């Protein structure tokens, strides 16, 4: 079997656990540090840990910004994880405003240290708002593992698949067509996380209607 799921390596975070979780979920993953390496894949995973602006800079330097925009435009499956989800949006406010990939409408804003502990770390519930293929076989309220100081705000309601409450209710699973994102770490979320990755493996080129 050919390797079909590409994990983008742009220098932001340890990718080993993501690759191993994808293998457990039935994928045949490989790492790509250039668009030419990613091009043969059937689906792409964009993971990431770190600052929004730095993430965009690394993607730009490796030629991935225009590549990922075209990939999404062609309705090929894309899954952003943690920082990868945040980079799908238009603007990130970490250390000043930074332009994102703009694949989804909305911006990424900080949690307030005046309200509760930042970052948001640990297990929390995702309330799924619709029967989207990415949550197949998961209950309406499933628990996943989070580590983040910023969250999506002012997104389109129709792009929100699931929400989580910490300081406020924020989008934690998003999607538009075959471009999807999760704020939590599926690779750290045990069976529920593996199920999310397995469900992503069932998403095919242009198989979902854009909402």
C-alpha positions in Angstrom: 0.0 0.0 0.0 1.1 3.5 -0.8 1.5 6.2 1.9 -1.6 8.3 1.7 -1.7 10.6 4.7 0.9 13.4 4.7 1.9 15.1 8.0 3.3 18.6 7.3 6.7 19.1 8.9 7.3 22.8 9.2 9.4 22.8 12.3 6.6 23.4 14.8 6.4 20.7 17.4 7.2 17.0 17.8 5.5 15.1 15.1 6.3 11.6 16.2 3.2 11.1 18.4 0.9 12.4 15.6 2.4 10.0 13.2 2.1 7.1 15.6 -1.5 7.9 16.4 -2.4 8.1 12.7 -0.8 4.6 12.3 -3.0 3.3 15.1 -6.0 4.9 13.5 -5.3 2.9 10.3 -3.5 5.6 8.2 -0.3 5.2 6.3 1.4 8.5 7.3 4.5 10.1 6.1 6.3 13.4 6.8 6.7 16.1 4.2 8.8 19.2 4.6 8.1 20.6 1.1 5.0 20.9 -1.1 6.5 18.5 -3.7 6.7 15.8 -1.0 3.1 16.4 0.1 1.6 16.6 -3.4 1.1 12.8 -3.9 -0.9 12.4 -0.7 -4.7 11.8 -0.6 -5.1 13.8 2.7 -3.0 16.2 4.7 -2.6 16.7 8.5 -1.3 20.1 9.7 -0.2 19.7 13.3 1.6 22.3 15.4 2.6 23.7 18.8 3.8 27.2 19.3 3.1 30.8 18.2 0.7 31.7 15.4 3.1 34.2 13.6 6.0 31.9 13.8 3.9 29.0 12.4 2.9 31.1 9.4 6.4 32.2 8.8 7.7 28.6 8.8 4.9 27.6 6.4 5.7 30.5 4.1 9.4 29.8 4.1 8.8 26.2 3.1 6.3 27.1 0.4 3.3 25.7 2.1 1.0 28.7 2.4 -0.1 28.9 -1.3 0.1 25.1 -1.5 -2.4 24.6 1.4 -4.7 27.3 0.1 -4.8 25.5 -3.3 -5.2 22.1 -1.6 -8.3 23.4 0.3 -9.7 25.1 -2.8 -9.5 21.8 -4.7 -11.5 20.2 -1.8 -8.9 17.7 -0.8 -9.0 16.6 2.8 -7.1 18.7 5.3 -7.0 18.4 9.1 -5.5 21.1 11.3 -4.5 20.0 14.9 -4.1 22.6 17.7 -2.0 25.4 16.2 -2.8 23.8 12.9 -6.5 24.5 13.5 -5.7 28.1 14.4 -3.7 28.7 11.2 -6.7 27.8 9.1 -8.3 31.1 10.1 -7.8 34.6 8.8 -6.0 36.3 11.7 -4.1 35.3 14.8 -3.5 37.9 17.6 -0.6 36.2 19.3 2.2 38.9 19.6 0.3 41.2 17.4 -2.0 40.5 14.4 -0.7 38.0 11.9 -2.4 36.8 8.7 -3.4 33.2 8.7 -4.2 30.8 5.8 -7.7 32.3 5.6 -9.4 29.0 4.8 -12.0 29.7 7.4 -13.5 33.0 8.5 -12.7 34.2 12.0 -9.7 35.1 14.2 -7.7 33.5 17.0 -7.7 35.4 20.3 -6.1 34.8 23.8 -7.7 33.4 26.9 -7.6 35.9 29.8 -5.3 35.1 32.7 -7.5 37.3 34.9 -10.4 34.8 34.6 -8.7 31.4 35.1 -5.5 29.6 34.5 -3.8 30.0 31.1 -3.0 27.9 29.2 -6.1 25.7 29.1 -4.5 22.3 29.9 -6.2 18.9 30.4 -9.3 16.9 29.6 -12.4 18.8 28.6 -15.6 18.0 26.8 -16.5 18.7 23.2 -20.2 19.3 22.5 -20.8 18.2 18.9 -23.4 20.4 17.2 -24.1 18.2 14.2 -23.8 14.7 12.9 -20.6 15.4 10.9 -18.6 12.5 9.5 -15.6 13.6 11.7 -17.5 12.7 14.9 -19.0 9.4 13.7 -19.4 6.9 16.6 -18.6 9.6 19.2 -21.2 10.8 21.7 -22.6 14.4 21.7 -20.3 15.1 24.7 -16.9 13.4 24.3 -13.7 14.2 26.2 -10.4 15.2 24.6 -7.0 16.5 25.8 -6.3 20.3 25.3 -3.2 22.4 25.6 -3.6 26.0 24.3 -3.6 29.7 25.3 -5.5 31.0 22.3 -8.9 30.1 20.8 -11.1 30.8 17.8 -13.4 33.7 18.0 -15.9 35.3 15.6 -16.1 32.3 13.3 -19.0 31.5 11.0 -21.7 29.5 12.9 -22.0 27.1 10.0 -18.3 26.2 10.2 -18.5 25.1 13.9 -18.9 21.3 14.3 -18.2 21.2 18.0 -17.7 23.5 21.0 -15.9 23.5 24.3 -16.3 25.7 27.4 -13.3 27.3 29.1 -13.8 30.9 30.2 -16.3 31.0 27.4 -17.8 28.6 24.8 -15.4 28.4 21.9 -15.2 26.4 18.6 -13.1 23.3 19.2 -14.0 21.3 16.1 -14.4 23.3 12.8 -14.9 22.5 9.2 -15.9 23.8 5.8 -16.2 21.1 3.1 -13.1 18.8 3.4 -11.1 21.4 5.4 -11.3 20.5 9.1 -9.7 21.4 12.4 -9.6 20.3 16.0 -8.2 22.4 18.8 -7.5 19.5 21.1 -4.7 16.9 20.6 -6.2 13.7 19.2 -2.9 11.9 19.6 -3.1 12.6 23.4 -6.9 11.8 23.7 -6.8 8.0 23.8 -9.7 6.2 22.1 -11.7 9.3 21.3 -8.7 10.9 19.6 -7.9 7.8 17.6 -11.6 7.7 16.5 -11.4 11.3 15.2 -8.3 10.4 13.2 -9.9 7.2 11.9 -13.0 9.2 10.8 -10.7 11.7 9.0 -9.4 8.8 7.1 -12.9 8.3 5.6 -13.1 11.8 4.3 -12.4 11.7 0.6 -11.7 14.3 -2.1 -14.8 16.5 -2.4 -16.9 14.0 -0.5 -18.5 16.6 1.8 -20.8 19.3 0.7 -19.5 22.8 1.7 -21.8 24.4 4.2 
